[in-house]
Amino acid sequence: MRVEQQPAFVLHARPYRETSLLVECLTRDHGRLGVVARGVRKEGARLQRAQLEPFQRVELDLILKGELATLRTAEHVGAPQRLTGDAGMAGLYLNELVVRLTGRQDPNPPLFVHYERTLRRMATGDALAWTLRRFERDMLDALGYALPLDIDAIDGEPLDPALTYFYDPESGVRPGRAGDARGIRGADLLALAADRSPDVAGLASLRRMMRQIISFHLGGGELKAWRVLR
């Protein structure tokens, strides 16, 4: 199947055979694709590796056959978008998260929208911790793992901002105890549900909670980016 002018972002690339690259891309209409970019490692290659940089929106012409697609052309869309320093590290975390939690050729246009919006927020200097928590929440929702953040899973009652809870990945928010390492304030859970940034302590609690949830969906595994960021 021929695919033309498909909006995409490069997530990861590695050498493939002698002169090619195997590129993992997040596309708007076909989800994550494994794409073979033939001959791009040759000196003077017509298609330059610079056209396959992470974080830059591109349009791809592909031949999609079987598990892997073959790249025909790639063109940048819009002004170059650079993520450096902490934002660059956060971008690599996003890419690893998408690669690990999605399957190939599973269309998910909302995830593409969330990813593009998150890169734009990071490129324009939005607070990274809050930007990442928003993306994690929205990505899980797009994948069918929406987080019920505003009700108690035991009795179905609205959360009390003043109480302490913990999040069980299998059932949702449950009553907790102050001082518990898993504890998170009701106010912080409600803030995430309402897309309102909590304070520094709340962001730290949400980061711990999200890592626990993501690890659950990875079958107990962890991301390489967590070790680097640690």
C-alpha positions as CSV (number, residue, x, y, z in Angstrom):
1,M,0.0,0.0,0.0
2,R,1.3,3.4,-1.0
3,V,1.0,6.1,1.8
4,E,1.7,9.7,0.8
5,Q,2.3,12.9,2.8
6,Q,1.7,11.2,6.1
7,P,2.3,13.5,9.1
8,A,4.8,11.9,11.4
9,F,7.5,12.3,14.1
10,V,10.7,10.2,14.4
11,L,10.9,8.4,17.7
12,H,14.1,6.4,17.3
13,A,16.5,5.3,14.6
14,R,19.2,2.6,14.6
15,P,21.5,1.2,11.9
16,Y,19.9,-1.5,9.7
17,R,22.0,-3.7,7.5
18,E,25.0,-2.0,5.9
19,T,23.7,1.4,4.7
20,S,20.2,1.8,6.0
21,L,18.3,2.9,9.1
22,L,15.3,1.3,10.9
23,V,13.3,4.2,12.1
24,E,10.4,4.1,14.5
25,C,7.9,6.8,13.7
26,L,4.6,8.0,15.2
27,T,2.3,8.7,12.4
28,R,-1.1,10.4,12.5
29,D,-3.1,7.8,10.6
30,H,-1.2,4.6,11.0
31,G,0.1,4.8,14.6
32,R,3.6,3.7,15.3
33,L,5.4,2.4,12.2
34,G,8.8,0.7,11.7
35,V,10.2,2.3,8.6
36,V,13.3,1.2,6.6
37,A,15.2,4.2,5.2
38,R,17.3,2.5,2.6
39,G,20.8,3.8,1.8
40,V,20.7,6.9,4.0
41,R,24.0,6.1,5.7
42,K,25.8,6.2,2.4
43,E,27.9,9.3,1.7
44,G,26.0,11.6,-0.5
45,A,22.7,9.8,-0.1
46,R,19.8,11.6,-1.7
47,L,17.7,11.3,1.4
48,Q,19.8,12.8,4.3
49,R,19.7,11.6,7.9
50,A,19.0,15.3,8.9
51,Q,15.5,14.8,7.5
52,L,14.9,12.1,10.1
53,E,15.7,14.0,13.3
54,P,13.6,13.5,16.4
55,F,11.0,16.1,17.4
56,Q,10.7,17.6,13.9
57,R,7.3,17.1,12.2
58,V,7.8,15.5,8.8
59,E,5.6,14.3,6.0
60,L,6.5,10.8,4.7
61,D,5.9,9.0,1.5
62,L,5.9,5.2,2.2
63,I,5.3,1.8,0.8
64,L,3.5,-0.1,3.6
65,K,3.8,-3.9,3.2
66,G,3.9,-6.4,6.0
67,E,5.4,-5.4,9.3
68,L,7.8,-2.7,8.0
69,A,7.3,0.2,5.7
70,T,9.8,1.4,3.2
71,L,10.6,5.1,3.1
72,R,10.4,6.9,-0.3
73,T,10.7,10.6,0.7
74,A,10.7,12.7,3.9
75,E,10.1,16.4,4.1
76,H,10.2,18.8,7.1
77,V,7.0,20.6,7.9
78,G,7.2,24.1,9.5
79,A,10.2,25.7,11.2
80,P,12.8,23.4,12.8
81,Q,11.9,22.5,16.4
82,R,14.9,22.0,18.7
83,L,14.8,20.6,22.2
84,T,18.0,20.9,24.2
85,G,19.1,20.4,27.8
86,D,16.4,19.2,30.1
87,A,13.8,19.6,27.4
88,G,15.8,17.3,25.1
89,M,16.0,14.7,27.8
90,A,12.2,15.0,28.4
91,G,11.7,14.6,24.7
92,L,13.7,11.3,24.7
93,Y,11.5,10.1,27.6
94,L,8.4,10.8,25.5
95,N,9.7,8.9,22.6
96,E,10.7,5.9,24.7
97,L,7.3,5.9,26.4
98,V,5.5,5.9,23.0
99,V,7.7,3.1,21.7
100,R,7.3,0.9,24.8
101,L,3.5,1.4,25.3
102,T,2.2,1.2,21.7
103,G,2.1,-1.5,19.1
104,R,3.0,-1.1,15.5
105,Q,0.3,-0.2,13.0
106,D,-2.3,0.5,15.6
107,P,-3.9,3.8,14.5
108,N,-4.4,6.4,17.2
109,P,-4.8,10.0,15.9
110,P,-5.5,11.4,19.4
111,L,-2.1,10.2,20.6
112,F,-0.5,12.0,17.7
113,V,-2.3,15.2,18.7
114,H,-1.2,14.8,22.4
115,Y,2.4,14.1,21.3
116,E,2.7,17.1,19.0
117,R,1.1,19.5,21.5
118,T,3.5,18.3,24.2
119,L,6.6,18.9,22.0
120,R,5.3,22.4,21.3
121,R,4.8,23.1,25.0
122,M,8.4,21.9,25.8
123,A,9.8,23.9,22.9
124,T,8.2,27.1,24.1
125,G,9.4,26.7,27.7
126,D,6.4,25.3,29.6
127,A,7.3,23.8,33.0
128,L,8.6,20.3,32.1
129,A,7.4,18.4,35.2
130,W,3.8,19.5,34.6
131,T,4.0,19.1,30.9
132,L,5.1,15.4,31.3
133,R,2.4,14.6,33.8
134,R,-0.2,16.0,31.4
135,F,1.2,13.9,28.5
136,E,1.3,10.7,30.6
137,R,-2.3,11.2,31.6
138,D,-3.5,12.0,28.1
139,M,-1.5,9.2,26.5
140,L,-2.9,6.6,28.9
141,D,-6.4,7.9,28.1
142,A,-5.7,7.6,24.3
143,L,-4.5,4.0,24.8
144,G,-7.7,3.0,26.7
145,Y,-6.2,3.2,30.2
146,A,-8.0,6.4,31.3
147,L,-7.3,7.3,35.0
148,P,-10.4,7.9,37.2
149,L,-8.8,10.5,39.3
150,D,-11.7,12.2,41.0
151,I,-13.6,9.4,42.7
152,D,-12.9,6.9,45.5
153,A,-12.8,3.4,43.9
154,I,-14.2,1.9,47.2
155,D,-17.4,3.8,47.6
156,G,-17.7,5.9,44.4
157,E,-17.7,9.2,46.3
158,P,-15.9,12.3,45.2
159,L,-12.4,12.7,46.6
160,D,-11.8,14.9,49.6
161,P,-8.9,17.4,48.8
162,A,-7.7,17.2,52.4
163,L,-7.4,13.4,52.6
164,T,-4.6,11.1,51.6
165,Y,-5.1,8.5,48.9
166,F,-3.0,6.1,46.8
167,Y,-3.6,4.9,43.2
168,D,-4.1,1.2,42.5
169,P,-3.4,0.7,38.7
170,E,-6.0,-2.1,38.7
171,S,-8.9,-0.4,40.5
172,G,-8.2,3.3,40.8
173,V,-8.0,5.7,43.7
174,R,-8.2,4.1,47.2
175,P,-8.0,5.6,50.7
176,G,-4.4,5.9,52.0
177,R,-2.6,7.0,55.1
178,A,-0.6,10.1,55.8
179,G,3.1,9.2,55.7
180,D,2.7,6.2,53.3
181,A,5.3,6.4,50.5
182,R,2.5,5.8,48.0
183,G,0.4,8.5,49.5
184,I,-0.9,11.4,47.4
185,R,-3.2,14.2,48.4
186,G,-6.7,14.3,47.1
187,A,-6.1,17.9,46.1
188,D,-3.3,16.8,43.8
189,L,-5.3,14.1,42.1
190,L,-8.1,16.5,41.6
191,A,-5.7,19.0,40.1
192,L,-4.5,16.5,37.5
193,A,-8.1,15.6,36.7
194,A,-8.9,19.3,36.2
195,D,-5.7,20.0,34.2
196,R,-4.5,22.4,36.9
197,S,-0.9,22.2,38.0
198,P,-0.4,21.4,41.7
199,D,2.5,22.7,43.8
200,V,6.0,21.3,43.8
201,A,5.2,18.6,46.4
202,G,2.1,17.6,44.5
203,L,4.1,17.3,41.2
204,A,6.6,15.0,42.9
205,S,3.7,12.8,44.2
206,L,2.2,12.7,40.8
207,R,5.5,11.7,39.2
208,R,5.8,8.7,41.6
209,M,2.2,7.7,40.9
210,M,2.7,7.9,37.2
211,R,5.8,5.8,37.3
212,Q,4.0,3.1,39.2
213,I,1.1,3.1,36.7
214,I,3.4,3.0,33.7
215,S,5.5,0.3,35.2
216,F,2.2,-1.7,35.7
217,H,1.4,-1.4,32.0
218,L,4.9,-2.4,31.1
219,G,4.4,-5.6,33.0
220,G,6.5,-4.5,35.9
221,G,9.4,-3.2,33.7
222,E,10.9,0.3,33.7
223,L,12.1,2.8,31.1
224,K,15.8,3.5,30.4
225,A,15.0,7.2,30.7
226,W,14.0,6.8,34.3
227,R,17.5,5.5,35.2
228,V,19.0,8.5,33.3
229,L,16.7,11.0,34.9
230,R,17.3,9.5,38.3
